[in-house]
Amino acid sequence: MQPFGRHYVVVRPLYSEDSFAEQHERINRNHKTLQHHLKDYFTCNANRAKNAALSLLPFIGWMKNYNFKEWLLGDIVSGISTGLVAVLQGLAFSLLASLPPGYGLYTAFFPAIIYFFLGTSRHLSVGSFPILSLMVGAVVTRLVPDEGPPANITGFEGLSMEQQRVLVASTVTFVMGAFQLIMGLLQVGFIVMYLSETLVSGFTTAAAVHILVSQLRFVLGLDFPGINGPLAIIYTLIEVFSRITNTNVADLVTSIVIMALVLIVKEINDRFKSKLPVPIPIEVVMTVIACGVSYAFNFEERFDVVVVGEMVNGYGTPIAPNLEVVQESAVDAFPMAIVGFAVAFSVAKVYSVKHDYTIDGNQELLAFGVSNMFGASFRSFAASTALSRTAIQESTGGKTQIAGVLSAMMVLIVIVAVGFLLEPLPRSVLGALVIVNLKGMLMQFKELPYLWKNDRPDFVTWIVTFLASLFLGLDLGLAVGLGAELFTVVCRTQFPRCSILANITGTDIYRDRKDYSSIYEPDGVKIFKIPSPIFFANIDFLRDKLVQAVGFSPLKVLKKRNKALRKIRKMLCNGELEISDRGLKVRQPSIDSSEDDNSMTNLDQPIDFSGLPIQVNWNTELPANISVPPVNIHSLVLDFSAVSFLDISALKGLKATLKEFIRIEVDVYIVSCDVYIMEKLHQCSFFDDEIKTSIFYPTLHDVMLHILEMHQDHGQLFKDININYDTIQRDSLSV
């Protein structure tokens, strides 16, 4: 290659894959077998043991490089700020889990401590997450409803409703953690890749609506049991509107004031975040004020306001999960494990990119699995992360998980010392704080116009996930959304947008002929581009598209030609045809025009001219009214540049299609085939007497030049491609 201004000149031989392999020897690499991989995986030495320890306990790595001078103050400020928010969110999200508020503090403490040792993210604030809390609450209210007897479970005997609910919540959390731990041990952290941003957006938006509706009874001060299961949101709204006249005015006014002030201050924090050293902790301020006002004016007795009440005091002895509850909740725990990990990993990935460090998906699964299992033993419920809390931990100067530990210490202080100060807090305040924090998730509705305009399949995925999660419940909704997402992927690969390529005049570039006006498409040549993998589900579709592109069915043409040839052979034997200088000529009309049953078999076999004194020209008019569909191409080029894999079923279908074209005298070529697909074709005996390796070419331009040489009568292609070197001055290309 020689540079020449803004042009380039390439002078090289015309290559087929065979000639390229002859001139450029390929290195034969020995690929490792499964046995070698297993041997390497289980081989232990000092270096691997050290790496394993650092991988299992990531905090060792960053603690060795901890910069006390620059990082410690930021971690302290961040830990205090995040801890205050963690206390409030723990109390608020406990309501979503249908538990007394105090148990949310356990969720803000135990998992955060374990994550400090095992987690790979330095900025994640581990604790309660509203969507997981809601999913836990659905299981809790199903097994221990507000009204009516609980489920028939042996371990419930002698326990109060509160204790039964705590047992259910901790057990389902333990099972969720076990699922995460198993997935981490099996190294399946990649599973989060199957949850696209579109699916997660639709799912979390539906969850936000669920949370909003579930908090209406606290904001309005209404007393009715929680509802779960399919169409729960409809039944809950019916209950709310049927009891709307019983609204507690004090709860409603308090909630409106809290939401208005918090929204205003949050907007100020967003607008002036560059000027504020620390965001204004408005939730903490409003909680303190609400507690003081409620206590001073005795809201509980004077206005019949439901307050937080008696808080947890210290820690109880560890409890074991109930096996009967495990059986009842295992199906619910699996989607919780997926959702909790997916959300935490997505948030952690954002901050790892921002601060230039890596996170390990499999280690994160292990960290959350152990955190949830350990926390469940001390009565905490499902833990992940909350977007707002993590944002506070990072924005207030947090550099490492020391901020997370300090945040847990703040929660510890509330649990063992000052929790009683929160007892006068109205539950409507917690409900209002939950609703305010849904703003970000509810604003995801703004994505819909963009998706509709730019990606209709993603739009469908979002809508299906949202509606299914909204009306069927979060667990079933996630499954339906995942199914819809996979269906769109299948549709994109099963029905790819195939195209016919043409040469951009004066270049060696080939593009879709529908997209450009200055193109040249030589007569008798079709270039068919396949823009997807070829597998069992789309091979028939691709064959149909190919037939549509060339304008005829090669199998029908082959059968017609074989049928015509047999008729010609029979007429010659009967003396009904004679050979003249102009070809075949009818001597006398055929008496028997019926077809022999045997002559209708094997019509898809190669055309055999043996025994005939003349070779039939299928492009001329045939005698005795014999009709054969015309074939207006002599060369077919298949562009495999976008074909990433080819399975056995598709390979057989492709081989049959190529043979059909070859048997009707159409030269078939394949270009830009991946080297590993070529290896598979050799391994699967793709090549034979009809299909040879010589049909493969490295580039489109190589094969087009070859076709030019083979069909000199189409010389216009040479005129367009082989431009004289002098015309480089006129912005052209010479090959």
PAMAR-211414 format. One line per 5 residues: number of its first residue (from 1); for each residue y, z, x of C-alpha. Coordinates in Angstrom, 1 decimal, always signed. Each point is the difference from the previous one (the first is absolute). Layout:
<rs>
NUM) Y,Z,X | ... $
</rs>
This chain:
<rs>
1) +0.0,+0.0,+0.0 | +3.4,-1.0,+1.3 | +3.2,+1.5,-1.4 | +2.6,-2.5,-0.9 | +3.1,+1.5,-1.8 $
6) -1.1,+0.9,-3.5 | -3.0,-2.2,+0.1 | -3.4,+0.2,+1.6 | -2.4,-2.6,+1.2 | -3.8,+0.6,+0.0 $
11) -2.3,-2.3,+1.9 | -3.7,+0.8,-0.3 | -3.3,-1.6,-0.9 | -1.0,-0.3,-3.7 | -2.5,+2.8,-0.5 $
16) -2.8,+0.6,-2.3 | -1.7,+3.4,+0.1 | -2.9,-1.5,+2.0 | +2.2,-1.7,+2.6 | +2.2,+3.1,+0.2 $
21) -3.1,+2.1,+0.7 | -1.1,-2.4,+2.7 | +3.3,+0.2,+1.9 | +0.8,+3.7,-0.6 | -2.9,+2.3,+0.5 $
26) +0.0,+3.0,-2.3 | -1.0,+3.5,+1.3 | -3.0,+1.3,-1.8 | +0.7,+3.6,-0.9 | -2.8,+2.4,-0.8 $
31) +0.9,+1.9,-3.2 | -1.1,+3.6,-0.2 | -2.9,+0.7,-2.4 | -0.1,+2.9,-2.4 | -2.3,+1.9,+2.4 $
36) +2.6,-0.3,+2.8 | +2.8,+1.2,-2.3 | -2.0,+3.0,-1.1 | -0.9,+0.8,+3.6 | +3.7,-0.2,+1.1 $
41) +1.0,+2.1,-3.0 | -2.5,+2.9,+0.7 | +0.4,-0.1,+3.8 | +1.8,+3.1,+1.2 | +1.9,+0.7,+3.2 $
46) +2.9,+2.1,+1.1 | +2.7,-2.6,-0.8 | -1.5,-0.6,-3.5 | -0.3,+3.7,-0.7 | +3.7,+0.4,+0.9 $
51) +1.1,-2.9,-2.2 | -2.2,+1.4,-2.8 | +1.7,+3.4,+0.2 | +3.5,-1.5,+0.0 | -1.0,-2.2,-2.9 $
56) -1.4,+2.9,-2.0 | +2.9,+2.3,+0.9 | +3.0,-2.3,+0.2 | +2.5,+2.9,+0.3 | -1.2,+0.5,+3.6 $
61) +1.5,-3.3,+1.0 | +3.5,+0.5,-1.3 | +0.1,+3.7,+0.8 | -0.4,-0.8,+3.7 | +3.1,-2.1,-0.2 $
66) +2.0,+2.2,-2.3 | +3.7,+0.1,+0.9 | +1.1,+3.5,-0.9 | +3.6,-0.6,+1.0 | +0.6,-3.0,-2.2 $
71) -2.6,+0.4,-2.8 | -0.4,+3.7,-0.8 | +3.4,+0.5,-1.8 | -0.6,-3.1,-2.2 | -3.5,+1.2,-0.9 $
76) +1.3,+3.4,-0.9 | +2.7,-1.3,-2.3 | -2.4,-2.6,-1.5 | -2.7,+2.6,-0.5 | +2.3,+2.4,-1.9 $
81) +1.5,-2.8,-2.2 | -3.4,-1.5,-0.8 | -1.6,+3.4,-0.6 | +2.6,+0.8,-2.7 | -0.7,-3.3,-1.8 $
86) -3.8,+0.5,+0.5 | +0.2,+3.3,-1.9 | +1.8,-1.6,-2.9 | -2.2,-3.1,-0.2 | -3.1,+2.2,+0.3 $
91) +1.1,+2.0,-3.0 | +1.0,-3.1,-2.0 | -3.0,-2.1,+0.8 | -2.3,+2.9,-1.0 | +1.1,-0.7,-3.6 $
96) -1.3,-3.5,+0.4 | -3.3,+1.4,+1.1 | -0.1,+2.3,-3.1 | +0.0,+3.0,+2.3 | +2.3,+3.1,+0.2 $
101) +3.0,-0.9,+2.3 | -0.9,+2.4,+2.8 | -3.2,-1.9,+1.0 | +2.1,-2.9,+1.2 | +1.2,+2.2,+2.8 $
106) -3.6,+0.0,+1.4 | +0.0,-3.8,+0.0 | +3.2,+0.1,+2.0 | -1.5,+2.3,+2.6 | -3.7,-0.4,+0.9 $
111) -0.2,-3.9,+0.2 | +3.2,-0.1,+2.1 | -1.4,+2.4,+2.6 | -3.3,-1.9,+0.4 | +1.9,-3.4,+0.1 $
116) +2.0,+1.4,+3.0 | -3.2,+0.0,+2.1 | -1.7,-3.2,-1.3 | +2.7,-2.3,-1.3 | +1.4,-2.9,+2.0 $
121) +3.4,-0.3,-1.8 | +2.8,+2.0,+1.4 | +2.3,-0.2,-3.0 | -2.3,+0.3,-3.1 | +0.7,+3.0,-2.2 $
126) -3.4,+1.0,-1.4 | -0.3,+1.7,-3.3 | -0.1,-0.7,-3.7 | +0.6,-3.5,-1.3 | +1.0,-0.6,-3.7 $
131) -2.5,-2.8,-0.7 | -3.0,+1.9,+1.5 | +1.2,+3.2,-1.9 | -0.1,-2.0,-3.2 | -3.5,-1.3,+0.7 $
136) -1.2,+3.5,+0.8 | +1.6,+1.2,-3.2 | -1.9,-2.6,-2.0 | -3.3,+1.4,+1.3 | +1.2,+3.6,-0.6 $
141) +1.0,-0.5,-3.6 | -3.2,-2.0,-0.7 | -2.3,+2.9,+1.2 | +2.3,+2.8,-1.0 | +2.2,-1.1,-3.0 $
146) +3.0,+1.9,-1.2 | -1.7,+0.4,-3.4 | -3.6,+0.3,-0.7 | -3.0,+1.1,+2.1 | -0.3,-1.1,+3.7 $
151) -2.8,-2.2,+1.2 | -3.5,+1.5,+0.1 | +0.0,+1.0,+3.6 | -1.9,+3.0,+1.3 | +2.6,+1.0,+2.6 $
156) +2.6,+0.5,-2.8 | -1.7,+3.1,-1.3 | +2.3,+3.1,+0.2 | +3.0,-2.0,+1.2 | +3.4,-0.2,-1.7 $
161) +1.4,-3.4,-0.8 | +2.3,+0.1,+3.0 | -2.9,+0.8,+2.3 | -2.1,-2.8,-1.6 | +2.7,-2.5,+0.6 $
166) +0.6,+1.1,+3.6 | -3.8,-0.3,+0.6 | +0.0,-3.6,-1.5 | +3.1,-1.0,+2.0 | -1.3,+1.4,+3.3 $
171) -3.5,-1.6,-0.6 | +1.3,-3.5,-0.7 | +2.3,+0.4,+3.0 | -3.0,+0.9,+2.2 | -1.9,-3.0,-1.2 $
176) +3.0,-2.2,+0.6 | +0.3,+1.3,+3.5 | -3.8,-0.5,+0.5 | +0.4,-3.7,-0.9 | +2.9,-0.4,+2.4 $
181) -2.0,+1.8,+2.8 | -3.0,-2.2,-0.6 | +2.1,-3.2,+0.1 | +1.6,+1.2,+3.2 | -3.4,+0.6,+1.6 $
186) -1.1,-3.4,-1.1 | +3.1,-1.6,+1.5 | +1.1,-1.6,-3.2 | +3.7,+0.6,+0.3 | +0.5,-3.7,-0.5 $
191) -0.7,+0.5,-3.7 | +3.7,+0.6,-0.6 | +0.6,-3.7,+0.8 | -1.5,-0.8,-3.4 | +2.8,+1.8,-1.7 $
196) +2.9,-2.4,+0.2 | +3.6,+1.1,-0.3 | +0.2,-1.8,-3.3 | -3.0,+2.0,-1.4 | +1.3,+3.3,+1.4 $
201) +3.5,-0.8,-1.5 | -1.4,-0.7,-3.5 | -2.3,+3.1,+0.2 | +2.6,+2.4,+1.2 | +2.5,-1.3,-2.6 $
206) -2.5,+0.7,-2.8 | -0.7,+3.4,+1.5 | +3.7,+0.7,+0.0 | +0.2,-0.8,-3.7 | -3.0,+2.3,-0.6 $
211) +1.7,+2.8,+1.9 | +3.3,-0.6,-1.9 | -1.8,+0.2,-3.4 | -2.1,+3.1,+1.1 | +3.2,+1.9,+0.9 $
216) +1.7,-0.6,-3.3 | -1.7,+3.0,-1.6 | +1.5,+2.3,+2.8 | +3.4,-1.6,-0.1 | +0.2,+0.3,-3.8 $
221) -1.7,+3.3,-0.2 | -2.8,-1.2,-2.2 | -3.4,+1.8,-0.3 | -3.0,-2.3,-0.3 | -3.2,-0.5,+2.1 $
226) -0.1,-2.6,+2.8 | -1.8,-3.2,-0.9 | -2.1,-2.2,+2.4 | -2.2,-3.1,-0.2 | +0.7,-3.5,-1.2 $
231) +3.1,-0.4,-2.1 | +1.1,+3.6,+1.0 | +3.5,-1.2,+0.4 | +0.2,-1.3,-3.6 | -1.5,+3.2,-1.4 $
236) +2.4,+2.1,+2.1 | +3.0,-1.9,-1.2 | -1.2,+0.4,-3.6 | -0.2,+3.8,+0.5 | +3.5,+0.1,+1.6 $
241) +1.6,-1.9,-2.8 | -1.8,+1.8,-2.7 | +1.2,+3.3,+1.4 | +3.5,-1.1,+1.1 | +1.6,+2.2,-2.6 $
246) -1.4,+3.0,+1.8 | +1.9,-0.8,+3.2 | +1.2,+3.1,+1.9 | +3.8,-0.7,+0.4 | +0.3,+2.3,+3.1 $
251) -2.8,-1.9,+1.8 | +1.5,-3.3,-1.0 | +3.5,+0.8,+1.2 | -1.3,+1.6,+3.2 | -2.1,-3.1,+0.8 $
256) +2.9,-2.4,-0.7 | +2.4,+1.9,+2.2 | -2.5,+0.3,+2.8 | -0.9,-3.7,-0.1 | +3.6,-1.1,-0.2 $
261) +1.1,+2.1,+3.0 | -3.0,-0.8,+2.1 | +0.3,-3.7,-0.6 | +3.8,+0.0,+0.9 | -0.6,+2.0,+3.2 $
266) -2.9,-2.2,+1.0 | +2.2,-3.0,-0.4 | +2.6,+1.7,+2.2 | -2.7,+0.7,+2.6 | -1.1,-3.7,+0.0 $
271) +3.5,-1.3,+0.3 | +1.2,+2.3,+2.7 | -3.2,+0.6,+1.9 | +1.5,-1.3,+3.2 | +2.8,+2.6,-0.2 $
276) -2.0,+3.0,-1.2 | -1.8,+1.9,+2.8 | -2.6,+1.2,-2.6 | -0.4,-1.2,-3.6 | +1.3,+2.5,-2.6 $
281) -3.1,+2.0,-1.2 | +1.0,-0.4,-3.6 | -3.4,+0.8,-1.4 | +0.0,+3.4,+1.8 | +3.6,+0.7,-1.1 $
286) -0.7,-0.7,-3.6 | -3.2,+2.0,+0.1 | +1.8,+3.0,+1.3 | +2.7,-0.3,-2.6 | -2.5,-0.6,-2.8 $
291) -2.0,+3.1,+1.1 | +3.2,+2.1,+0.1 | +1.3,-1.1,-3.4 | -3.4,+0.3,-1.6 | -0.4,+3.6,+1.3 $
296) +3.6,+1.0,-0.8 | -0.1,-1.3,-3.6 | -3.6,+0.8,-0.6 | -0.9,-3.6,-1.1 | -3.7,+1.0,-0.6 $
301) +0.8,+2.5,-2.8 | +3.4,-1.2,-1.4 | -0.8,-3.7,-0.2 | -3.8,+0.0,+0.0 | -0.1,-2.0,+3.3 $
306) -3.3,-0.3,+1.8 | +0.4,+1.2,+3.6 | -2.1,-0.3,+3.1 | -1.2,+3.6,-0.5 | -2.2,+1.9,+2.4 $
311) -0.3,-1.7,+3.3 | -3.0,+0.1,+2.3 | +0.2,+2.8,+2.5 | -1.8,-0.5,+3.3 | -3.4,-1.7,+0.4 $
316) -3.3,+0.5,-1.7 | -3.4,-0.2,+1.6 | -1.4,-3.6,+0.5 | -1.9,-1.5,-2.9 | -2.8,-2.5,+0.0 $
321) +0.0,-3.2,-2.1 | -2.0,+0.1,-3.3 | -2.9,-2.4,+0.1 | +0.2,-0.7,-3.7 | +3.7,-0.8,+0.3 $
326) -0.9,-2.3,+2.9 | -2.3,-2.0,-2.2 | +2.6,-0.2,-2.7 | +2.9,-1.0,+2.3 | -1.5,-2.2,+2.7 $
331) +0.9,-3.2,-1.8 | +3.6,+1.2,-0.3 | +0.2,+1.3,+3.6 | -0.7,-3.4,+1.6 | +3.1,-1.8,-1.2 $
336) +2.0,+3.1,+0.9 | -1.3,-0.3,+3.5 | +1.0,-3.6,+0.2 | +3.5,+0.5,-1.5 | +0.8,+3.1,+2.0 $
341) -1.0,-1.7,+3.3 | +1.7,-3.4,-0.9 | +3.3,+1.6,-0.8 | +0.0,+2.3,+3.0 | -1.0,-2.8,+2.4 $
346) +2.6,-2.3,-1.4 | +2.8,+2.5,+0.5 | -1.3,+1.0,+3.4 | -0.1,-3.6,+1.1 | +3.7,-0.5,-0.9 $
351) +1.1,+2.9,+2.2 | -2.4,-0.8,+2.8 | +1.6,-3.5,+0.3 | +3.5,+1.4,-0.2 | -0.7,+2.6,+2.8 $
356) -2.3,-2.2,+2.1 | -3.4,+1.8,+0.0 | -3.4,-0.8,-1.4 | -2.0,+1.5,-2.8 | -3.8,-0.2,-0.5 $
361) -1.2,-0.7,-3.5 | -3.5,+1.5,+0.6 | +1.5,+3.1,+1.6 | +2.3,+0.4,-2.9 | -2.9,-0.1,-2.4 $
366) -1.7,+2.7,+2.1 | +3.2,+2.1,+0.0 | +0.6,-0.2,-3.8 | -3.7,+0.5,-0.7 | -0.1,+3.2,+2.0 $
371) +3.4,+1.1,-1.3 | -1.0,-0.3,-3.6 | -3.4,+1.6,+0.5 | +1.5,+2.9,+1.8 | +2.9,+0.4,-2.4 $
376) -2.4,-0.2,-3.0 | -1.8,+3.0,+1.3 | +3.2,+2.0,-0.3 | +0.8,-1.3,-3.6 | +2.4,-2.9,+0.9 $
381) -0.2,-3.3,-1.8 | +0.1,-3.6,+1.2 | +2.4,-0.6,+2.9 | +1.5,-3.2,+1.4 | +3.7,-0.5,+0.6 $
386) +3.2,-0.4,-2.1 | +2.3,-2.8,+1.0 | +3.2,+2.1,-0.6 | -1.3,+3.0,+2.0 | -1.1,-2.2,+2.9 $
391) +3.4,-1.7,+0.0 | +1.7,+3.4,+0.2 | -2.3,+1.1,+2.9 | +0.9,-3.2,+2.0 | +3.7,-0.2,-1.0 $
396) +0.8,+3.6,+0.9 | -1.1,-0.5,+3.6 | -3.7,+0.6,-0.1 | -1.8,-1.5,+3.1 | -3.5,+1.4,-0.2 $
401) -2.4,+2.0,-2.3 | +1.6,+3.2,+1.3 | +2.4,-0.6,-2.8 | -3.0,-0.1,-2.4 | -1.3,+3.3,+1.3 $
406) +3.5,+1.6,-0.4 | +0.1,-1.4,-3.5 | -3.4,+1.7,-0.7 | +1.4,+3.2,+1.4 | +2.9,-0.1,-2.5 $
411) -2.6,-0.4,-2.8 | -1.9,+3.0,+1.5 | +3.1,+2.1,-0.2 | +0.3,-0.8,-3.7 | -3.6,+0.7,-0.7 $
416) -0.2,+3.4,+1.7 | +3.6,+1.3,-0.3 | +2.6,-1.5,-2.2 | -2.0,-1.9,-2.7 | +1.0,+2.6,-2.6 $
421) +3.6,-1.3,+0.2 | -1.2,-3.3,-1.6 | -1.6,+1.6,-3.0 | +3.0,-0.3,-2.3 | +0.3,-3.8,+0.7 $
426) -0.4,-2.0,-3.3 | -2.8,-2.5,+0.1 | +2.4,-2.5,-1.5 | +1.8,+0.0,+3.3 | -3.2,-0.9,+1.8 $
431) -0.6,-2.8,-2.5 | +3.5,-1.3,+0.5 | -0.4,+0.0,+3.8 | -3.3,-1.9,-0.4 | +1.7,-2.7,-2.2 $
436) +3.0,-0.3,+2.4 | -2.4,-0.7,+2.9 | -1.6,-2.9,-2.0 | +3.1,-2.1,+0.5 | -1.3,-1.9,+3.0 $
441) -3.3,-0.9,-1.7 | +1.5,-1.0,-3.3 | +2.5,-2.3,+1.8 | -3.0,-2.1,+1.1 | +0.4,-1.8,-3.3 $
446) +2.7,-2.0,+1.8 | -2.7,-1.7,+2.0 | -1.3,-2.0,-3.0 | +2.7,-2.8,-0.1 | -0.6,-0.6,+3.7 $
451) -3.8,-0.1,-0.4 | +0.3,-2.3,-3.0 | +2.2,-2.4,+1.9 | -1.9,+0.0,+3.3 | -3.6,+1.0,-0.6 $
456) -1.5,-0.3,-3.5 | -3.5,+1.3,+1.0 | +1.6,+3.2,+1.4 | +2.1,+0.3,-3.1 | -3.2,-0.1,-2.1 $
461) -1.6,+2.6,+2.3 | +3.0,+2.3,-0.4 | +0.1,-0.3,-3.8 | -3.8,+0.4,-0.5 | -0.1,+3.1,+2.3 $
466) +3.0,+1.5,-1.7 | -1.2,-0.5,-3.6 | -3.6,+1.0,+0.8 | +1.2,+3.2,+1.8 | +2.4,+0.7,-2.8 $
471) -2.4,-0.2,-2.9 | -3.4,+0.5,+1.5 | +0.8,+2.8,+2.4 | +0.7,+0.0,+3.7 | -3.7,+0.0,+1.1 $
476) -1.0,-3.0,-2.2 | +3.3,-1.7,+0.6 | -0.5,+0.0,+3.7 | -3.4,-1.5,-0.4 | +1.3,-2.7,-2.4 $
481) +3.0,-0.7,+2.4 | -2.4,-0.4,+2.9 | -2.1,-2.4,-2.0 | +3.0,-2.0,-1.0 | +1.2,-0.2,+3.6 $
486) -3.4,-1.1,+1.3 | -0.1,-2.6,-2.9 | +3.3,-1.5,+1.1 | -1.3,-0.2,+3.6 | -3.2,-1.7,-1.2 $
491) +2.1,-2.4,-2.1 | +2.2,-0.9,+3.0 | -3.0,-0.8,+2.1 | -2.2,-1.5,-2.7 | +2.7,-2.3,-1.2 $
496) +2.0,-0.9,+3.1 | +2.9,-2.6,+0.0 | -1.6,-2.9,+1.7 | +2.2,-2.9,+1.1 | +0.0,-3.6,+1.3 $
501) +1.7,-0.3,+3.4 | +2.0,-3.0,+1.4 | +1.6,-0.8,+3.3 | +3.7,+0.9,+0.4 | +1.3,-3.4,+1.3 $
506) +0.5,-0.1,+3.7 | -1.7,+3.3,+0.8 | -3.5,+1.5,+0.4 | +0.7,+2.4,-2.8 | -1.8,-0.1,-3.4 $
511) +1.2,+1.6,-3.2 | -0.6,+0.0,-3.7 | +0.9,-3.5,-1.2 | +1.7,+1.4,-3.1 | +2.5,+2.0,+2.0 $
516) +1.5,-2.8,+2.2 | +1.5,-3.5,-0.6 | -0.2,-1.3,+3.6 | -3.8,-0.1,+0.3 | -2.6,-2.5,+0.8 $
521) -3.5,+0.1,-1.6 | -2.2,-2.8,+1.4 | -2.1,-2.0,-2.4 | -3.6,+1.0,-0.2 | +0.5,+3.5,+1.4 $
526) +0.2,+3.3,-1.9 | +0.9,+3.3,+1.8 | -1.2,+2.9,-2.1 | +1.2,+3.5,+1.0 | -2.1,+3.1,-1.0 $
531) +2.4,+3.0,+0.1 | -2.6,+2.8,-0.4 | -3.4,+1.3,+1.2 | -2.9,-2.0,-1.4 | -2.6,+2.2,-1.8 $
536) -2.4,+0.0,-2.9 | +2.7,+0.7,-2.6 | +2.3,-2.9,+0.8 | -2.2,-2.8,+1.4 | -0.4,-1.7,-3.4 $
541) +3.7,+0.2,-0.6 | +0.7,-1.5,+3.4 | -2.5,-2.8,-0.7 | +1.8,-0.8,-3.3 | +3.4,+0.0,+1.7 $
546) -1.4,-2.3,+2.7 | -1.4,-2.4,-2.6 | +3.4,+0.1,-1.8 | +1.8,-0.7,+3.3 | -2.0,-3.1,+1.0 $
551) -0.2,-1.4,-3.6 | -3.7,-0.3,-0.3 | -3.3,+2.0,+0.0 | -2.0,-0.9,+3.1 | -3.2,+1.1,-1.7 $
556) +0.6,-2.2,-3.0 | +0.9,-2.9,+2.3 | -3.2,+0.5,+2.0 | -2.2,+0.1,-3.0 | +1.7,-3.1,-1.4 $
561) -0.5,-1.9,+3.3 | -3.7,+1.1,+0.3 | -0.6,-1.0,-3.6 | +1.8,-3.4,+0.5 | -2.0,-0.6,+3.2 $
566) -3.3,+0.6,-1.8 | +1.0,-2.4,-2.7 | +1.0,-2.6,+2.6 | -3.3,+0.5,+1.8 | -2.0,-0.3,-3.2 $
571) +1.9,-3.2,-1.1 | -0.6,-1.6,+3.4 | -3.7,+0.8,-0.3 | +0.0,-1.6,-3.5 | +1.8,-3.1,+1.3 $
576) +3.0,+0.8,-2.2 | +2.4,+0.0,+3.0 | +0.4,-2.3,+2.8 | +1.9,+0.2,+3.3 | +2.8,-2.5,+0.6 $
581) +2.8,-0.4,+2.5 | +2.2,+2.0,-2.3 | -2.4,+2.8,-0.4 | -2.3,+0.8,-2.9 | -0.2,-2.4,-2.9 $
586) -1.8,+0.3,-3.4 | -2.7,-2.6,-0.3 | -1.1,+0.9,-3.5 | +0.8,+2.8,-2.4 | -2.1,+3.1,+0.2 $
591) -2.6,+0.3,-2.7 | -0.8,+3.7,+0.4 | +3.1,+2.1,+0.3 | -1.7,+3.4,-0.5 | +0.0,+2.5,+2.8 $
596) -3.2,+1.3,+1.5 | -0.2,+3.8,-0.2 | -1.0,+0.1,+3.7 | +3.1,-2.0,+0.9 | +2.3,+2.8,-1.4 $
601) -1.3,+2.6,+2.5 | +1.4,+0.6,+3.5 | +3.2,-1.7,-0.7 | +1.9,+2.5,+2.2 | -1.9,-1.1,+3.1 $
606) +1.5,-2.2,+2.8 | +0.4,-3.7,-0.9 | -2.9,-2.0,+1.4 | +0.5,-3.7,+0.6 | -3.4,-0.5,+1.5 $
611) -1.9,-2.9,-1.5 | +3.2,-1.8,-1.1 | +0.9,-3.2,+1.7 | +3.7,+0.8,-0.5 | +2.3,+3.0,+0.3 $
616) +1.9,+0.7,-3.2 | +3.8,+0.1,+0.3 | +0.9,+2.6,-2.6 | +3.7,-1.0,+0.0 | -0.8,-3.5,-1.4 $
621) -1.0,-1.0,-3.5 | -3.7,+0.5,-0.6 | -2.3,-2.3,-2.0 | -1.7,+0.6,-3.3 | +2.9,+2.2,-1.2 $
626) -1.0,+2.7,+2.4 | +2.9,+2.6,+0.1 | +0.6,+2.5,+2.8 | +3.0,+2.3,+0.2 | +2.5,-1.1,+2.7 $
631) +0.5,+2.0,+3.1 | +3.6,-0.4,+1.3 | -0.3,+2.1,+3.2 | -1.9,-0.5,+3.2 | +0.9,+3.4,+1.6 $
636) +0.2,+3.5,-1.3 | +1.5,+2.8,+2.2 | -0.5,+3.6,-0.9 | +2.5,+2.4,+1.5 | -1.7,+3.3,+0.8 $
641) +3.0,+1.7,+1.7 | +0.2,+2.6,-2.7 | -3.7,+0.6,-0.5 | -0.8,+3.4,+1.5 | -3.6,+0.3,-1.0 $
646) -2.9,-1.9,-1.6 | -3.0,+1.6,-1.6 | -3.5,-1.4,-0.4 | +0.3,-1.0,-3.6 | +3.2,-1.9,+0.6 $
651) -1.5,-1.5,+3.2 | -2.8,-1.6,-2.0 | +2.5,-1.3,-2.6 | +2.3,-1.4,+2.7 | -2.9,-1.7,+1.7 $
656) -1.2,-1.7,-3.2 | +3.6,-1.2,-0.7 | +0.5,-1.5,+3.5 | -3.3,-1.8,-0.3 | +1.0,-1.5,-3.3 $
661) +3.1,-1.5,+1.6 | -1.8,-1.2,+3.1 | -2.7,-1.7,-2.1 | +2.6,-2.1,-1.8 | +1.4,-1.1,+3.4 $
666) +3.1,+2.3,+0.1 | +0.6,+1.4,+3.5 | +0.4,+3.7,-0.3 | +1.9,+2.1,+2.6 | +0.7,+3.7,+0.3 $
671) +3.0,+1.2,+2.1 | +1.3,+3.4,+1.3 | -3.3,+1.8,-0.7 | -0.2,+3.5,+1.3 | -2.3,+0.3,+3.0 $
676) -2.0,+2.8,-1.6 | -0.6,-2.1,-3.1 | -1.2,-2.7,+2.3 | -2.5,+2.5,+1.5 | -1.2,+0.9,-3.4 $
681) -0.5,-3.7,-1.0 | -2.2,-0.4,+3.1 | -1.9,+3.2,-0.8 | -0.6,-1.1,-3.6 | -1.3,-3.5,+0.9 $
686) +3.0,-1.7,-1.6 | -0.3,-3.0,+2.2 | -2.7,-2.7,-0.5 | -0.4,-3.8,+0.2 | +2.9,-0.6,-2.5 $
691) +2.4,+2.8,+0.8 | +0.8,+0.1,+3.7 | +2.2,+2.1,+2.2 | +2.0,-3.2,+0.8 | +1.8,+0.4,-3.4 $
696) +1.9,+3.1,+1.2 | +3.4,-0.4,+1.7 | +2.4,+2.6,+1.4 | +3.2,-1.3,-1.8 | +1.0,-2.2,-2.8 $
701) +1.8,-2.4,+2.3 | -3.1,-0.5,+2.1 | -2.0,-1.1,-2.9 | +2.7,-2.2,-1.4 | +0.3,-1.9,+3.3 $
706) -3.8,-0.3,+0.0 | +0.0,-1.5,-3.5 | +2.7,-2.4,+1.1 | -2.2,-1.2,+2.8 | -3.0,-0.4,-2.4 $
711) +2.1,-1.9,-2.7 | +2.4,-2.3,+1.9 | +1.0,-1.7,-3.2 | +2.1,+3.1,-0.9 | +2.4,-0.5,+2.9 $
716) +3.0,+1.4,-1.7 | -1.2,+3.5,+0.8 | +0.2,-0.9,+3.7 | +3.5,-1.4,-0.4 | +1.1,+3.2,-1.6 $
721) -1.7,+2.3,+2.5 | +0.1,-1.8,+3.4 | +3.7,-0.1,+0.5 | +1.3,-1.3,+3.3 | +1.2,+2.7,+2.4 $
726) +3.5,-1.5,+0.0 | +0.4,+1.1,-3.6 | -0.1,+3.6,+1.1 | +3.7,-0.3,+0.3 | +0.1,-0.4,-3.8 $
731) -1.8,+3.3,-0.7 | -3.5,-1.3,-0.3 | -3.4,+0.8,+1.4 | -2.3,-2.0,+2.2 | -3.7,+0.6,+0.3 $
</rs>
